[in-house]
Amino acid sequence: MSSLLESYAAITGPDVIDHLRQLAESLRGTKVVHVNSTRIGGGVAEILEKLAPLSNELGLDTSWEVISGGEEFYQCTKSMHNGLQGNRVQINAALLAAYEQANEANAEILREKLSEADFVFIHDPQPAGLLAHCPNRRGKWVWRCHIDASHPYRPVWKYLRKMVDRYDASIFSLPAFAQPLQHPQYIIPPSIDPLSDKNIELSQEEVNRVRAEFDLDPARPLLVQVSRFDRFKDPVGVIQAYRLAKKFIPSLQLVLAGGGASDDPEGDIVLAEAREMANNDPDVHILLLAPDAHRTINALQRAADIVLQKSTKEGFGLTVTEAMWKSKPVIGGDTGGIRLQVINYHTGFLVHTPEGAALRIRYLLRQKTRMQEMGIKGKEYARENFLLTRHLREYLTLMVGLRHKDEYRIELN
């Protein structure tokens, strides 16, 4: 067993790793390519950063490719993202042309590798057009949607569906997100890496250093939300909830910590809106962190009394999983993948409004025993359901299934 797999066995138990090795044996030497649109920033990049090397340790030949584009390409794909999440966005012909041209240009660069792969996983709308430019492909192509597409704006989905329908399969995070397509669909929730800098155990000294760096008082209650500055993450609503709760708990502090992603052109606008709403409140700390500030994020979540993720739309919400892994109660928006993680009254609370979030904040800060109970339940729930080893197992199972789809019996060594 390799050293990296041994490290995961210490967390999950050896049986989990043995199962992965058994599944991977029939896929040894298989060429797998993952394609997305950013190497740094966002949950997809964080997952692929470890999913690819773990696959390689199990004997697969796995690579991770990143496409690029100009400003109009990213404006278009951000609009597609918003449209899939239900916004009534209008994407003009010029932006669609830029999208199609970027996919054609990237396909020219990647065509040989993509055409020779046994499995190609295309993540989200940005690279969805690559398939049309690889007519002589030999392998199976899978479109992986990380977005809450439960109620898409129909014109946007109609455009994307013409491309996605041609894939051999698709993956969604929840059953509610899936859309009618002419191929098999799989449900695979995302995951966190318990060995990453963002999730490993930290010393109390390191947590205290981060508190001091951002002038956070360890004697006062702290709320933390970690996310990209995106309207669907509702940073303005988080500040409103903090203000409502602060009327009853004057010592309250709030941290909104996050960064941008190279494929999200709206981040600066939302960051400015959050700063305007904060209105120079000394107890509201809005932190624009570097893409590699993983240990800082880890420390902030561990310093928190309560972690929020008050999203109005959410494909999954890995920051919720991260907080649960650190034994923190979570107050999350009652939407998308957050519902899969926050079991109301057990691992946290689901809310719809700033008023509802403020009510739960007040309740938890006056019920310390309940906070601890929720934290313990949350960590075990994350361990059982949302670690990277489970995610990898389901990808391996999908590949075995697609390879042997016409067989009635599959033998695993």
N, C-alpha and C positions, 0 to 999 in steps of 0.2 A: 504494500500500500504506500502511495506517495505521501510526502510530508504534508502537502496541502490538504489532501483528503483525510489524513490522520488528524489534522487540526479540527476539521469539521466533526469527525467522529467523537472527539472529546465533548462536543456540545450536543450532538444529536443521538449519539450511541452508535456502536459499530454496525448494527443491523441495517441502519439506513444506508451506510456506505456500501455494504455488501450488496444491497438491493440495486444501488446505482451501477455497480460493477457488473452485476448479472444482466441488467438491461442493456448496458453499453457493449457487452461482448459481441452481440450479433451486429453491432454497428461499427465495429473496429475498422479504422481506415476510411470511414465515410467522410466525404468532403462536405462541410457545412459552412455557409456564409450568412452572417447577419449584416443587415444594412439599416442604418438610421441617418439622422441629419446633424448630430452633434456628438463630439467626443467627450465634452465636459458640460455639465449642467443638466439637471433633470433626472428623473427616476430611470428612464430607459438606459441612459449612458451608465448609470451606477450599476444596473443589473448586468449589462453586457460586459462591463469591466471584469467581472469575476466569472460570469457564465461561460465565456469563451475559454479561458485557461482551464477551468474545471473540466469542461468537455474534452479538451486536449489531453488532460491527465488520464481520462478514462479511455483514451485510444482513438478518439475522433480527430479528424483534421479540420479544425474550426478556425475561422478568421472573422474579423469584425471590420467592416468597411463603412466609411462616413462620406456621404455626398455633400456637395456644396452648391451654393447658388448666390445670385445677386440680391439686392434689396427687394426688388419686385417679387422674386421667388419667395422670400420669407414673408412678405406681406400677404401673398396669396395663400401660403400654407397656414399662416396664423388665422386667416379668415376661414379656411377650411376647418381648422380645429374648432373655432368658435361656432361655425355652422353645424358641425357634427354634434356639438353640445347644445344645439337648439336656437342659437342666435340667428335672427333673420338678416343675414349678411348678403350683400350684393358683390359678386366678384366679377369685375369687368373683363372684357376680352383681352386687354393688354396684359393683365396679371395672369390670366390662364395661359396665354401664349408664353410668358416668362417661365411659368411652371413647366410647361411641356418642353420648352427648349432646354431648361436645366436638367430635366430627366434624360433627355436625349444625349446631352453632352456628358453627363455622368455615366450613362450606359456605354458610351464610346470608350471610356476609360476602364470600366469594370467588366465589359462584355465577356472577355475570355474567361475570367474567373467565375462569373455568374453562370455562364453557359456550361461550364464543366462541373459545377457543383452538383452533388446528389440532393442537397436540400438548401434552399435559399429562404431565409426569414426576412421579410420586408416590414419594417416597423413604422406604423402610422402613415399618414397621407403623403409626407414629403417625398419618399422614394417610390410611391405606389406605381408611377408611370414607367419604371424601369422594365417591367416584364414585356411591354409592347416592343421594346427595342432589343430583345434577346430571342429571336424567333427559333433559333436552333438549340435551345436549352435542352439538356438531357434529364435534369432532375425535377424534383417536386418543389413548387414555389408556394409559400405560405404567407398570407398577409396577417400581421399581428397588430391589432388595434388596441392601444392603451387608453383610449378616450371613452368617455361616457357618451355612447352613440345611441342611447335609448330612445331619444326623440329628436332626430336630426332635422335640420331645415331641409325640406325635400329637394329643392334645386341643387344644393351642395351634394347631398347624398346621391342624387341621380347622376351627377357628373362623375363622382368617385366610383360609383357602383359599376359603371361601364368598364373600368380598369380592374376593379377588385374581383368581379365575377369570373374573370379569366384565370384566376389563381386556382391551385389544386385544393386549397383549404384555407380557412381563416381561424384566428384565435381572438377571443374577446375575454375580458377580465371577469365579467358576470353574465349570467344568462339574460338579464334584462337589457344588456347592451347589444346583443346579437341582432342582426338584420337578415331578412330573407335573401339568401344567396344560392347559386347553383352549384354548391360544393359542400363538403362536410365542414362543420363548424365545431371548434373545441373551446372549452372554458378553462382558462388557466389564469388564476390570479397572480399578480406580481409578488415580489418577495424582497426581503432585505438580506444583506450579508452580515452575519453576526461577528465576523472577523475583520470587518472594515474599520478604518479610523473613526467612522461616524458611529459605530455601534459597540466597539470593544469597551471593556471596563476601563475606567479612568481612576486615578488616585484622587482623593479628596483635595490634595494640594493643587492638582491641575485644575479642578473645578473652581477652587477658590481663586486661583490666578486669573481665570477668565472672568469671574465675577468682578474682581478688582479692576481688570482692564476696561470694563464697560461701566464701572461705577454703580454696580448693583449691590444693594444692601442685603447681606445674608440674613439679617434679623427680620426682614419684611417679606410678606408673601409675593411670589413672582409668577406671573403668567408668561408663557412663551408660545409664539407661533413661528414655525420655520417653514418658509415656502418661497417660491418665486413670487415676484411682485406682479401679480396677475389678477385681473378683476374677479375671476371665478374663485380665487382664494379669499376674497372679501377682506382685505386688510382694513378698509375703512369701517366695515361692520365690527371687526375685532376691537378697534379703538372705541367705537360707540359702546360696545358691551363692557369694556374696561371702565369707561366713565360712569356708566350706570351702577356697576358694582362698587366703584370707589366712593360713591355717596354713602355707602354703609361700611366700607372697609377703607378708610382714608390712607392707610399705609401701603396700598396696593401698588405694585410695579408691573410694567408690561414691556416685553421685548418682542419686536417684529424683526425677525432675522431672515435674510435670504439674499439671493443674488439673481442674476439673469441667466438666460441661455442664449447661445448664439443664434438660435432659430426663432427667437421671440422678440419682435421689434417693438412691442408695446410696454416692455418692462419699465422703461424710464418714465413713461407717462403715469403709470399706476404708482410708482414710487413717489412721484411728485404729489399725487393726490393724497397718499398716506401722510406725507410730511405736512401738507396743508391741514389735514384733519387733526394731526397731533398738536399743531399750533404751539410749538415750543414747550410743551408740557415736560418738565424735567424728569418725570417718572415714566415717560414713554420713550423707549430707546429703539429707534429705527436703524437697523444695522445692515448696510450693504456689504456683504462678505465676499471674499474672493472665491472662485469656483473650487479651490482646493482646501477651504477652511473647514474640513470635516471634523477635526478634533475640537474646534471651537463650537461647532454646532452640537456635537456630542456633549460637551461640557455645559452648554446652555440648557439643553434638554434635561440633563441630570440636575442642574441647579433649580429647575422649575418646580413649583408646587403642583401646577396644573399645566398641561399642554393643550393648546387649542388648535383646531384645524377647521375654521368656520367657513368651509367652502360652500358655494352655492351650486357648483357642479364639480364632480371629481371622478376621474377615471378609476383611481384606486386610493391614492393618498399614502405614499410610503412613509411620510413623516408621522402618520398615525402609528404605523407598525413600529417605527423607531422609538417613539415615546413609550409604547406598550412594552417593548423589549427592555426599556429602562425602568419598568415598574411605575410608570406615571399614569394617573387617571387622565382620560382624554375627553374634552368637550368638542364634538365635531358636528359639522353640518349634516343634516339628515338627507344625504344624497349619495348616489353612486357607490363607489367602493368603500366609503367610510362606513356605510351600513353593514358591510360584511365584517368589519373589524370591531367597531364599537357596539358591543351588546348592551343595550340600554339598561342602566341600573346595575350592570355587572362589571364591564371593563371601562365604563364611562357613561356619558350622556349624549344623546342626539338632540340637536336644537334646530330651529328654523329661523330665529330672529336674534338680533342683539339683546333684546329683552330676555329671551329664553336663556341665552348664554350667560347673561349677568346673574340670573336667578340661580343657575347651577354653580357658578363661581362662588356665590355667597354661601350656598348650601355646603359645598365641599370644604371650603376653608373653615367652616365651623364644625365639620365632622371628620376630624383627622383619622379616626379609626376606619371610617368608610373609605377615605382616600387610600389608605394602605391596603385595604382589602381589594379595591379595584385594581390597584397597581399589581398585586400578586396574581390576580386572575388574568390580567392583561398580558403579563409576561408569559405565562403558561400557554395562553391562547395563541400568542405569536409563535412560540416555540413549536407548537403542534401543527400550525397551519401556514405560516408565512415566512419561513426561512428558505434560503437559496437552494438547499438540497432538495426540498419538495418541488420547487420550480424546475430544477434540472431533471428530476425524475419524470415530471410530466412532459417535458420536451422530448426526452428519450422515448417515452411511451408513445407519443404522437408520431415520432419518426418510424418506430417499429410498426405502428399501425398502418401508416401510409405505405410503407414498403411492402407490407404483407396484406394489403386490404382485400385482396380477392381470395385469400386463403382462409379456410375454416379453422385451422389449428396452427398456432405459432409455437415453436419449440424454443425455449430459452435455456442455454447451458447453465 
